[in-house]
Amino acid sequence: AEMSATRTVCIKGVPPDMDETMVAALVSEHAPVVNVRLIRERGSKISRGFGFIDFETVELAQQLMDSHMRQQLVIDGKRVALEFSHADSRSLQDLDP
C-alpha cells in the first residue's frame, strides 16, 4: 500500500561513497531539496545506504515521486528506491546497527 504523501522521502540503496551533497544534487534536478540526511554507522560514520530527503512542501515531494526518476534512479548499476517517509529527517536520531 502506498503511504500517504509527506514532505520527506526515504531513499534506499545509496552507494556508501555517495554523500548528502551528491544525493541532493541528483534529486534537485527534479525538485528543490531542503535537507538530506544519510544514516551512518555511529562509530565509523560509514553510510548505511539509506537516508531521508526533506522538501519544502508535500507537493514538491510528490513531484519527485511522480517523476520518471522514481522508476529509473540507478546509481552504480543498482536501482535506488524512493518512498514517502513519515519521519522528518531532523527528528530521526542515529539508529544503532
C-alpha positions as CSV (number, residue, x, y, z in Angstrom):
1,A,0.0,0.0,0.0
2,E,1.3,3.4,-0.9
3,M,1.9,5.6,2.1
4,S,0.2,9.0,2.1
5,A,2.3,11.8,0.8
6,T,4.6,13.7,3.2
7,R,7.4,16.3,2.8
8,T,10.0,13.7,3.4
9,V,11.2,11.0,1.0
10,C,13.2,8.0,2.2
11,I,15.9,6.9,-0.3
12,K,17.3,3.4,-0.1
13,G,20.2,1.7,-1.9
14,V,22.6,4.7,-1.8
15,P,26.2,3.6,-2.5
16,P,28.5,4.1,0.5
17,D,30.8,6.5,-1.3
18,M,27.9,8.9,-2.0
19,D,27.4,11.8,0.4
20,E,24.5,14.1,1.2
21,T,25.6,16.7,-1.3
22,M,25.7,14.2,-4.1
23,V,22.2,12.9,-3.3
24,A,20.9,16.5,-3.1
25,A,22.4,17.3,-6.5
26,L,20.8,14.3,-8.1
27,V,17.4,14.9,-6.6
28,S,17.3,18.7,-7.0
29,E,17.2,18.3,-10.8
30,H,13.6,17.3,-10.2
31,A,12.6,19.2,-7.1
32,P,14.4,21.7,-4.8
33,V,15.7,20.0,-1.7
34,V,15.7,21.5,1.8
35,N,17.8,18.8,3.6
36,V,19.3,15.5,3.0
37,R,20.4,13.2,5.8
38,L,22.1,9.8,5.3
39,I,22.0,7.4,8.2
40,R,25.6,6.4,9.2
41,E,27.1,3.8,11.5
42,R,27.7,5.5,14.8
43,G,31.4,4.6,15.2
44,S,32.7,4.5,11.7
45,K,30.3,7.2,10.2
46,I,30.1,4.9,7.1
47,S,26.8,5.4,5.3
48,R,24.3,2.6,5.8
49,G,22.9,3.1,2.3
50,F,19.7,4.9,3.1
51,G,18.6,8.3,4.2
52,F,15.9,11.0,4.1
53,I,15.3,13.9,1.8
54,D,13.2,16.8,3.1
55,F,11.3,19.1,0.7
56,E,9.7,22.5,1.4
57,T,6.2,21.1,0.7
58,V,4.3,17.9,0.2
59,E,3.7,19.0,-3.4
60,L,7.4,19.1,-4.2
61,A,8.0,15.7,-2.7
62,Q,5.1,14.4,-4.7
63,Q,6.6,16.0,-7.8
64,L,9.7,13.9,-7.3
65,M,7.7,10.8,-6.6
66,D,5.6,11.3,-9.8
67,S,8.7,11.9,-12.0
68,H,10.3,9.3,-14.2
69,M,13.2,9.5,-11.8
70,R,11.4,7.3,-9.3
71,Q,11.3,4.5,-11.8
72,Q,14.8,5.0,-13.3
73,L,17.0,6.1,-10.4
74,V,20.1,3.9,-10.8
75,I,23.4,4.6,-9.2
76,D,26.4,2.4,-9.9
77,G,24.2,-0.1,-11.7
78,K,21.9,-0.5,-8.7
79,R,18.3,0.6,-8.6
80,V,17.6,3.1,-5.8
81,A,14.2,3.1,-4.1
82,L,12.3,6.2,-3.1
83,E,9.3,6.2,-0.8
84,F,7.4,8.6,1.4
85,S,8.7,8.7,4.9
86,H,6.6,9.6,7.9
87,A,9.6,10.8,9.9
88,D,11.2,14.2,9.3
89,S,15.0,13.8,8.8
90,R,15.8,16.2,11.6
91,S,13.7,14.3,14.1
92,L,15.5,11.0,13.5
93,Q,18.3,10.0,15.8
94,D,21.1,7.9,14.6
95,L,20.0,4.3,14.6
96,D,22.0,1.7,16.3
97,P,23.1,-1.1,13.9
